[in-house]
Amino acid sequence: MLVHAGTLAAARKLLESEKPDAILLDLNLPDGDGITFCREIRETSQLPILMLTARDMERGSCFTAVLLNDAAKYV
């Protein structure tokens, strides 16, 4: 099953009510930051997280932030 959340608030609610096998997470959310949400997820779960972004930042700094938050992959 595939579910979609367009905001950080909606993603938090879905994560409470659904049991995903993996998470595809954008770093650019309209009401928050995907890196912060990744940290929240890691506090209670080891779900695989694939992070992607169109964020204009230096690859090294984004890569480091993602790896420090235990994302499975960065695209």
JOPE-V396927 format. One record per pair of residues at least 6 apart in sequence whose C-alpha atoms are under 6 Angstrom apart, sorted by the first residue. I is the first residue (numbers start at 1). J is the second residue. Records with the same first field share a line. If there is no record, write none. Layout:
I: J ; J
This chain:
5: 11
7: 29 ; 30
8: 31 ; 32
22: 47 ; 48 ; 49
23: 49
24: 49 ; 50 ; 51
25: 51
26: 34 ; 51 ; 52 ; 53
27: 33 ; 34 ; 53
39: 69
48: 72
49: 71 ; 72
50: 72 ; 73
51: 74
52: 74 ; 75
